[in-house]
Amino acid sequence: MIDNTGRNTYGKSVPVWEKYMLTVDEAVQYFGIGEKKIRTLIAENLGTDYCFTIQIGNKSLINRHKFEDFLNQTTSI
């Protein structure tokens, strides 16, 4: 893969804080919220105005920016 400066980035991982979409495991580490709670939040917010995930088969990917906005607007989880 080539980045926007023309350098080869093949085999280099992107830091979690720069990723657009996070796996549930990455979200657990990044936000410090338990896996069960994140999965519950995903299930409760599917199809709502606060939906912050996309489903790829059985896999949920979390839009980091939307989830941050969701957490900023929430007083309790």
Gaussian input, Z-matrix of N, CA and C with variables (Angstrom, degrees):
# hf/3-21g

backbone

0 1
 N
 C     1     B1
 C     2     B2     1     A1
 N     3     B3     2     A2     1     D1
 C     4     B4     3     A3     2     D2
 C     5     B5     4     A4     3     D3
 N     6     B6     5     A5     4     D4
 C     7     B7     6     A6     5     D5
 C     8     B8     7     A7     6     D6
 N     9     B9     8     A8     7     D7
 C    10    B10     9     A9     8     D8
 C    11    B11    10    A10     9     D9
 N    12    B12    11    A11    10    D10
 C    13    B13    12    A12    11    D11
 C    14    B14    13    A13    12    D12
 N    15    B15    14    A14    13    D13
 C    16    B16    15    A15    14    D14
 C    17    B17    16    A16    15    D15
 N    18    B18    17    A17    16    D16
 C    19    B19    18    A18    17    D17
 C    20    B20    19    A19    18    D18
 N    21    B21    20    A20    19    D19
 C    22    B22    21    A21    20    D20
 C    23    B23    22    A22    21    D21
 N    24    B24    23    A23    22    D22
 C    25    B25    24    A24    23    D23
 C    26    B26    25    A25    24    D24
 N    27    B27    26    A26    25    D25
 C    28    B28    27    A27    26    D26
 C    29    B29    28    A28    27    D27
 N    30    B30    29    A29    28    D28
 C    31    B31    30    A30    29    D29
 C    32    B32    31    A31    30    D30
 N    33    B33    32    A32    31    D31
 C    34    B34    33    A33    32    D32
 C    35    B35    34    A34    33    D33
 N    36    B36    35    A35    34    D34
 C    37    B37    36    A36    35    D35
 C    38    B38    37    A37    36    D36
 N    39    B39    38    A38    37    D37
 C    40    B40    39    A39    38    D38
 C    41    B41    40    A40    39    D39
 N    42    B42    41    A41    40    D40
 C    43    B43    42    A42    41    D41
 C    44    B44    43    A43    42    D42
 N    45    B45    44    A44    43    D43
 C    46    B46    45    A45    44    D44
 C    47    B47    46    A46    45    D45
 N    48    B48    47    A47    46    D46
 C    49    B49    48    A48    47    D47
 C    50    B50    49    A49    48    D48
 N    51    B51    50    A50    49    D49
 C    52    B52    51    A51    50    D50
 C    53    B53    52    A52    51    D51
 N    54    B54    53    A53    52    D52
 C    55    B55    54    A54    53    D53
 C    56    B56    55    A55    54    D54
 N    57    B57    56    A56    55    D55
 C    58    B58    57    A57    56    D56
 C    59    B59    58    A58    57    D57
 N    60    B60    59    A59    58    D58
 C    61    B61    60    A60    59    D59
 C    62    B62    61    A61    60    D60
 N    63    B63    62    A62    61    D61
 C    64    B64    63    A63    62    D62
 C    65    B65    64    A64    63    D63
 N    66    B66    65    A65    64    D64
 C    67    B67    66    A66    65    D65
 C    68    B68    67    A67    66    D66
 N    69    B69    68    A68    67    D67
 C    70    B70    69    A69    68    D68
 C    71    B71    70    A70    69    D69
 N    72    B72    71    A71    70    D70
 C    73    B73    72    A72    71    D71
 C    74    B74    73    A73    72    D72
 N    75    B75    74    A74    73    D73
 C    76    B76    75    A75    74    D74
 C    77    B77    76    A76    75    D75
 N    78    B78    77    A77    76    D76
 C    79    B79    78    A78    77    D77
 C    80    B80    79    A79    78    D78
 N    81    B81    80    A80    79    D79
 C    82    B82    81    A81    80    D80
 C    83    B83    82    A82    81    D81
 N    84    B84    83    A83    82    D82
 C    85    B85    84    A84    83    D83
 C    86    B86    85    A85    84    D84
 N    87    B87    86    A86    85    D85
 C    88    B88    87    A87    86    D86
 C    89    B89    88    A88    87    D87
 N    90    B90    89    A89    88    D88
 C    91    B91    90    A90    89    D89
 C    92    B92    91    A91    90    D90
 N    93    B93    92    A92    91    D91
 C    94    B94    93    A93    92    D92
 C    95    B95    94    A94    93    D93
 N    96    B96    95    A95    94    D94
 C    97    B97    96    A96    95    D95
 C    98    B98    97    A97    96    D96
 N    99    B99    98    A98    97    D97
 C   100   B100    99    A99    98    D98
 C   101   B101   100   A100    99    D99
 N   102   B102   101   A101   100   D100
 C   103   B103   102   A102   101   D101
 C   104   B104   103   A103   102   D102
 N   105   B105   104   A104   103   D103
 C   106   B106   105   A105   104   D104
 C   107   B107   106   A106   105   D105
 N   108   B108   107   A107   106   D106
 C   109   B109   108   A108   107   D107
 C   110   B110   109   A109   108   D108
 N   111   B111   110   A110   109   D109
 C   112   B112   111   A111   110   D110
 C   113   B113   112   A112   111   D111
 N   114   B114   113   A113   112   D112
 C   115   B115   114   A114   113   D113
 C   116   B116   115   A115   114   D114
 N   117   B117   116   A116   115   D115
 C   118   B118   117   A117   116   D116
 C   119   B119   118   A118   117   D117
 N   120   B120   119   A119   118   D118
 C   121   B121   120   A120   119   D119
 C   122   B122   121   A121   120   D120
 N   123   B123   122   A122   121   D121
 C   124   B124   123   A123   122   D122
 C   125   B125   124   A124   123   D123
 N   126   B126   125   A125   124   D124
 C   127   B127   126   A126   125   D125
 C   128   B128   127   A127   126   D126
 N   129   B129   128   A128   127   D127
 C   130   B130   129   A129   128   D128
 C   131   B131   130   A130   129   D129
 N   132   B132   131   A131   130   D130
 C   133   B133   132   A132   131   D131
 C   134   B134   133   A133   132   D132
 N   135   B135   134   A134   133   D133
 C   136   B136   135   A135   134   D134
 C   137   B137   136   A136   135   D135
 N   138   B138   137   A137   136   D136
 C   139   B139   138   A138   137   D137
 C   140   B140   139   A139   138   D138
 N   141   B141   140   A140   139   D139
 C   142   B142   141   A141   140   D140
 C   143   B143   142   A142   141   D141
 N   144   B144   143   A143   142   D142
 C   145   B145   144   A144   143   D143
 C   146   B146   145   A145   144   D144
 N   147   B147   146   A146   145   D145
 C   148   B148   147   A147   146   D146
 C   149   B149   148   A148   147   D147
 N   150   B150   149   A149   148   D148
 C   151   B151   150   A150   149   D149
 C   152   B152   151   A151   150   D150
 N   153   B153   152   A152   151   D151
 C   154   B154   153   A153   152   D152
 C   155   B155   154   A154   153   D153
 N   156   B156   155   A155   154   D154
 C   157   B157   156   A156   155   D155
 C   158   B158   157   A157   156   D156
 N   159   B159   158   A158   157   D157
 C   160   B160   159   A159   158   D158
 C   161   B161   160   A160   159   D159
 N   162   B162   161   A161   160   D160
 C   163   B163   162   A162   161   D161
 C   164   B164   163   A163   162   D162
 N   165   B165   164   A164   163   D163
 C   166   B166   165   A165   164   D164
 C   167   B167   166   A166   165   D165
 N   168   B168   167   A167   166   D166
 C   169   B169   168   A168   167   D167
 C   170   B170   169   A169   168   D168
 N   171   B171   170   A170   169   D169
 C   172   B172   171   A171   170   D170
 C   173   B173   172   A172   171   D171
 N   174   B174   173   A173   172   D172
 C   175   B175   174   A174   173   D173
 C   176   B176   175   A175   174   D174
 N   177   B177   176   A176   175   D175
 C   178   B178   177   A177   176   D176
 C   179   B179   178   A178   177   D177
 N   180   B180   179   A179   178   D178
 C   181   B181   180   A180   179   D179
 C   182   B182   181   A181   180   D180
 N   183   B183   182   A182   181   D181
 C   184   B184   183   A183   182   D182
 C   185   B185   184   A184   183   D183
 N   186   B186   185   A185   184   D184
 C   187   B187   186   A186   185   D185
 C   188   B188   187   A187   186   D186
 N   189   B189   188   A188   187   D187
 C   190   B190   189   A189   188   D188
 C   191   B191   190   A190   189   D189
 N   192   B192   191   A191   190   D190
 C   193   B193   192   A192   191   D191
 C   194   B194   193   A193   192   D192
 N   195   B195   194   A194   193   D193
 C   196   B196   195   A195   194   D194
 C   197   B197   196   A196   195   D195
 N   198   B198   197   A197   196   D196
 C   199   B199   198   A198   197   D197
 C   200   B200   199   A199   198   D198
 N   201   B201   200   A200   199   D199
 C   202   B202   201   A201   200   D200
 C   203   B203   202   A202   201   D201
 N   204   B204   203   A203   202   D202
 C   205   B205   204   A204   203   D203
 C   206   B206   205   A205   204   D204
 N   207   B207   206   A206   205   D205
 C   208   B208   207   A207   206   D206
 C   209   B209   208   A208   207   D207
 N   210   B210   209   A209   208   D208
 C   211   B211   210   A210   209   D209
 C   212   B212   211   A211   210   D210
 N   213   B213   212   A212   211   D211
 C   214   B214   213   A213   212   D212
 C   215   B215   214   A214   213   D213
 N   216   B216   215   A215   214   D214
 C   217   B217   216   A216   215   D215
 C   218   B218   217   A217   216   D216
 N   219   B219   218   A218   217   D217
 C   220   B220   219   A219   218   D218
 C   221   B221   220   A220   219   D219
 N   222   B222   221   A221   220   D220
 C   223   B223   222   A222   221   D221
 C   224   B224   223   A223   222   D222
 N   225   B225   224   A224   223   D223
 C   226   B226   225   A225   224   D224
 C   227   B227   226   A226   225   D225
 N   228   B228   227   A227   226   D226
 C   229   B229   228   A228   227   D227
 C   230   B230   229   A229   228   D228

   B1=1.4434
   B2=1.5296
   B3=1.3129
   B4=1.4584
   B5=1.5262
   B6=1.3390
   B7=1.4612
   B8=1.5259
   B9=1.3354
   B10=1.4643
   B11=1.5264
   B12=1.3211
   B13=1.4667
   B14=1.5229
   B15=1.3353
   B16=1.4525
   B17=1.5145
   B18=1.3358
   B19=1.4667
   B20=1.5210
   B21=1.3182
   B22=1.4560
   B23=1.5217
   B24=1.3349
   B25=1.4643
   B26=1.5214
   B27=1.3267
   B28=1.4606
   B29=1.5251
   B30=1.3286
   B31=1.4539
   B32=1.5213
   B33=1.3208
   B34=1.4649
   B35=1.5219
   B36=1.3236
   B37=1.4581
   B38=1.5281
   B39=1.3129
   B40=1.4580
   B41=1.5241
   B42=1.3371
   B43=1.4657
   B44=1.5323
   B45=1.3149
   B46=1.4622
   B47=1.5272
   B48=1.3179
   B49=1.4640
   B50=1.5284
   B51=1.3404
   B52=1.4601
   B53=1.5301
   B54=1.3215
   B55=1.4627
   B56=1.5248
   B57=1.3199
   B58=1.4620
   B59=1.5260
   B60=1.3353
   B61=1.4573
   B62=1.5260
   B63=1.3324
   B64=1.4609
   B65=1.5230
   B66=1.3290
   B67=1.4585
   B68=1.5233
   B69=1.3158
   B70=1.4623
   B71=1.5286
   B72=1.3269
   B73=1.4674
   B74=1.5242
   B75=1.3299
   B76=1.4663
   B77=1.5266
   B78=1.3368
   B79=1.4676
   B80=1.5246
   B81=1.3250
   B82=1.4700
   B83=1.5216
   B84=1.3166
   B85=1.4657
   B86=1.5236
   B87=1.3192
   B88=1.4672
   B89=1.5279
   B90=1.3430
   B91=1.4585
   B92=1.5243
   B93=1.3264
   B94=1.4583
   B95=1.5215
   B96=1.3174
   B97=1.4639
   B98=1.5265
   B99=1.3215
   B100=1.4574
   B101=1.5222
   B102=1.3235
   B103=1.4644
   B104=1.5237
   B105=1.3338
   B106=1.4652
   B107=1.5206
   B108=1.3275
   B109=1.4582
   B110=1.5260
   B111=1.3275
   B112=1.4653
   B113=1.5229
   B114=1.3214
   B115=1.4709
   B116=1.5341
   B117=1.3313
   B118=1.4646
   B119=1.5244
   B120=1.3333
   B121=1.4675
   B122=1.5262
   B123=1.3262
   B124=1.4702
   B125=1.5260
   B126=1.3332
   B127=1.4676
   B128=1.5287
   B129=1.3335
   B130=1.4637
   B131=1.5219
   B132=1.3211
   B133=1.4621
   B134=1.5211
   B135=1.3299
   B136=1.4645
   B137=1.5252
   B138=1.3153
   B139=1.4531
   B140=1.5161
   B141=1.3281
   B142=1.4640
   B143=1.5239
   B144=1.3220
   B145=1.4671
   B146=1.5236
   B147=1.3292
   B148=1.4615
   B149=1.5245
   B150=1.3209
   B151=1.4626
   B152=1.5317
   B153=1.3091
   B154=1.4656
   B155=1.5170
   B156=1.3348
   B157=1.4660
   B158=1.5194
   B159=1.3353
   B160=1.4522
   B161=1.5214
   B162=1.3107
   B163=1.4581
   B164=1.5209
   B165=1.3166
   B166=1.4571
   B167=1.5220
   B168=1.3281
   B169=1.4598
   B170=1.5197
   B171=1.3274
   B172=1.4620
   B173=1.5199
   B174=1.3142
   B175=1.4661
   B176=1.5264
   B177=1.3325
   B178=1.4613
   B179=1.5146
   B180=1.3240
   B181=1.4571
   B182=1.5189
   B183=1.3223
   B184=1.4567
   B185=1.5193
   B186=1.3340
   B187=1.4542
   B188=1.5301
   B189=1.3192
   B190=1.4658
   B191=1.5260
   B192=1.3176
   B193=1.4645
   B194=1.5305
   B195=1.3304
   B196=1.4653
   B197=1.5264
   B198=1.3400
   B199=1.4605
   B200=1.5252
   B201=1.3302
   B202=1.4672
   B203=1.5240
   B204=1.3373
   B205=1.4682
   B206=1.5207
   B207=1.3371
   B208=1.4605
   B209=1.5287
   B210=1.3288
   B211=1.4627
   B212=1.5250
   B213=1.3281
   B214=1.4649
   B215=1.5247
   B216=1.3286
   B217=1.4614
   B218=1.5214
   B219=1.3136
   B220=1.4578
   B221=1.5229
   B222=1.3279
   B223=1.4611
   B224=1.5226
   B225=1.3311
   B226=1.4629
   B227=1.5224
   B228=1.3490
   B229=1.4659
   B230=1.5116
   A1=108.05
   A2=116.44
   A3=122.49
   A4=108.54
   A5=118.00
   A6=120.29
   A7=110.37
   A8=116.68
   A9=120.43
   A10=113.43
   A11=118.44
   A12=121.05
   A13=111.22
   A14=117.01
   A15=121.22
   A16=114.30
   A17=117.51
   A18=120.45
   A19=110.53
   A20=115.83
   A21=122.33
   A22=108.52
   A23=116.65
   A24=121.13
   A25=111.93
   A26=117.64
   A27=120.97
   A28=110.21
   A29=116.63
   A30=121.94
   A31=114.06
   A32=118.14
   A33=121.09
   A34=108.27
   A35=116.02
   A36=118.99
   A37=110.56
   A38=114.98
   A39=122.13
   A40=107.66
   A41=118.78
   A42=120.10
   A43=110.53
   A44=116.58
   A45=122.01
   A46=111.01
   A47=118.51
   A48=121.21
   A49=112.90
   A50=117.89
   A51=121.14
   A52=112.46
   A53=117.11
   A54=120.58
   A55=110.69
   A56=114.77
   A57=121.41
   A58=110.13
   A59=117.19
   A60=123.22
   A61=109.01
   A62=116.09
   A63=121.84
   A64=110.07
   A65=115.88
   A66=119.76
   A67=107.27
   A68=116.94
   A69=120.32
   A70=109.81
   A71=117.63
   A72=120.63
   A73=111.76
   A74=117.32
   A75=120.55
   A76=110.73
   A77=116.97
   A78=120.85
   A79=110.92
   A80=117.05
   A81=121.19
   A82=109.87
   A83=116.64
   A84=121.02
   A85=111.73
   A86=116.97
   A87=121.31
   A88=112.01
   A89=117.39
   A90=120.94
   A91=113.64
   A92=118.03
   A93=120.50
   A94=113.02
   A95=116.16
   A96=122.22
   A97=106.99
   A98=116.83
   A99=120.79
   A100=113.57
   A101=115.28
   A102=121.27
   A103=111.82
   A104=117.47
   A105=120.17
   A106=111.05
   A107=116.81
   A108=120.89
   A109=110.77
   A110=117.29
   A111=119.90
   A112=110.02
   A113=117.47
   A114=120.05
   A115=111.03
   A116=117.38
   A117=121.24
   A118=110.56
   A119=117.09
   A120=121.09
   A121=111.09
   A122=116.62
   A123=120.51
   A124=109.51
   A125=116.93
   A126=121.23
   A127=111.64
   A128=117.20
   A129=121.34
   A130=112.74
   A131=117.81
   A132=120.69
   A133=114.29
   A134=118.36
   A135=120.46
   A136=109.39
   A137=116.60
   A138=120.95
   A139=115.43
   A140=118.45
   A141=121.30
   A142=109.56
   A143=115.89
   A144=120.83
   A145=111.46
   A146=116.93
   A147=121.37
   A148=112.86
   A149=118.38
   A150=121.24
   A151=109.87
   A152=116.77
   A153=122.47
   A154=112.00
   A155=117.25
   A156=120.27
   A157=111.45
   A158=114.07
   A159=121.54
   A160=106.14
   A161=115.85
   A162=121.44
   A163=108.55
   A164=116.52
   A165=122.82
   A166=105.51
   A167=115.82
   A168=120.02
   A169=108.80
   A170=116.79
   A171=121.61
   A172=112.62
   A173=116.83
   A174=122.10
   A175=110.70
   A176=116.26
   A177=122.01
   A178=109.02
   A179=116.14
   A180=120.98
   A181=107.88
   A182=115.97
   A183=122.51
   A184=109.43
   A185=115.91
   A186=121.09
   A187=106.62
   A188=116.32
   A189=121.24
   A190=112.04
   A191=117.73
   A192=120.87
   A193=111.71
   A194=116.97
   A195=120.13
   A196=111.03
   A197=116.77
   A198=119.62
   A199=110.32
   A200=117.79
   A201=120.75
   A202=110.17
   A203=117.46
   A204=121.14
   A205=110.89
   A206=116.53
   A207=121.19
   A208=110.46
   A209=117.03
   A210=120.56
   A211=111.69
   A212=117.42
   A213=120.76
   A214=112.00
   A215=117.94
   A216=122.05
   A217=112.69
   A218=117.32
   A219=122.20
   A220=110.11
   A221=116.11
   A222=119.61
   A223=112.15
   A224=116.38
   A225=120.48
   A226=108.77
   A227=116.15
   A228=118.75
   A229=110.67
   D1=145.47
   D2=-179.22
   D3=-114.12
   D4=131.44
   D5=178.32
   D6=-83.26
   D7=-177.38
   D8=-175.19
   D9=-71.82
   D10=-8.29
   D11=175.95
   D12=-99.89
   D13=0.91
   D14=178.41
   D15=89.14
   D16=5.85
   D17=179.40
   D18=-86.87
   D19=147.98
   D20=177.82
   D21=-76.26
   D22=123.94
   D23=-179.99
   D24=-114.50
   D25=13.92
   D26=-177.74
   D27=-60.46
   D28=130.34
   D29=176.78
   D30=84.28
   D31=-1.08
   D32=178.71
   D33=-98.05
   D34=133.84
   D35=-178.53
   D36=-88.86
   D37=150.89
   D38=178.72
   D39=-91.57
   D40=132.05
   D41=177.42
   D42=-60.69
   D43=146.93
   D44=-176.65
   D45=-56.84
   D46=-39.70
   D47=-176.79
   D48=-70.45
   D49=-8.08
   D50=176.47
   D51=-105.58
   D52=-7.56
   D53=-177.88
   D54=-75.39
   D55=144.81
   D56=177.07
   D57=-81.52
   D58=-43.38
   D59=179.57
   D60=-117.02
   D61=139.60
   D62=-179.82
   D63=-119.11
   D64=145.86
   D65=168.99
   D66=-74.90
   D67=168.41
   D68=178.36
   D69=-60.82
   D70=-42.86
   D71=179.76
   D72=-61.74
   D73=-40.96
   D74=178.07
   D75=-66.34
   D76=-38.94
   D77=178.58
   D78=-65.07
   D79=-38.38
   D80=177.05
   D81=-58.05
   D82=-47.37
   D83=-179.28
   D84=-69.05
   D85=-42.52
   D86=-174.49
   D87=-70.79
   D88=-44.77
   D89=-174.52
   D90=-94.93
   D91=-14.70
   D92=-179.87
   D93=71.50
   D94=29.04
   D95=177.91
   D96=-112.03
   D97=142.65
   D98=-177.50
   D99=-64.43
   D100=154.73
   D101=-178.41
   D102=-61.43
   D103=-43.75
   D104=-179.87
   D105=-61.43
   D106=-40.74
   D107=-179.16
   D108=-67.00
   D109=-42.31
   D110=178.61
   D111=-63.79
   D112=-43.12
   D113=178.92
   D114=-64.38
   D115=-35.99
   D116=176.00
   D117=-65.09
   D118=-44.60
   D119=178.63
   D120=-61.87
   D121=-39.21
   D122=177.55
   D123=-61.30
   D124=-48.93
   D125=-177.93
   D126=-63.46
   D127=-39.92
   D128=-178.11
   D129=-70.46
   D130=-25.54
   D131=-173.16
   D132=-109.19
   D133=5.96
   D134=176.00
   D135=-63.34
   D136=130.14
   D137=176.99
   D138=77.19
   D139=6.65
   D140=177.75
   D141=-100.79
   D142=177.90
   D143=176.31
   D144=-65.36
   D145=-21.88
   D146=-178.32
   D147=-96.21
   D148=12.98
   D149=-178.11
   D150=-60.61
   D151=120.96
   D152=-175.76
   D153=-120.38
   D154=16.41
   D155=-177.45
   D156=-128.87
   D157=161.14
   D158=165.32
   D159=-124.55
   D160=149.14
   D161=179.52
   D162=-106.20
   D163=130.47
   D164=172.66
   D165=-121.59
   D166=96.03
   D167=-172.17
   D168=66.00
   D169=-123.39
   D170=176.75
   D171=-91.34
   D172=-4.23
   D173=-174.94
   D174=-90.31
   D175=131.92
   D176=175.68
   D177=-102.64
   D178=130.36
   D179=172.84
   D180=-113.39
   D181=133.76
   D182=-174.51
   D183=-102.23
   D184=126.12
   D185=173.91
   D186=-72.69
   D187=111.57
   D188=-173.33
   D189=-58.23
   D190=-45.30
   D191=-177.45
   D192=-66.31
   D193=-42.60
   D194=178.74
   D195=-65.90
   D196=-38.53
   D197=179.25
   D198=-68.18
   D199=-38.16
   D200=175.22
   D201=-60.73
   D202=-44.34
   D203=177.54
   D204=-61.78
   D205=-42.87
   D206=177.86
   D207=-58.53
   D208=-46.85
   D209=-179.61
   D210=-65.57
   D211=-35.83
   D212=178.81
   D213=-66.19
   D214=-29.13
   D215=-179.39
   D216=-90.12
   D217=-9.80
   D218=-176.02
   D219=-97.73
   D220=135.57
   D221=178.34
   D222=-95.61
   D223=-18.28
   D224=-178.19
   D225=-153.81
   D226=139.44
   D227=176.45
   D228=-126.95

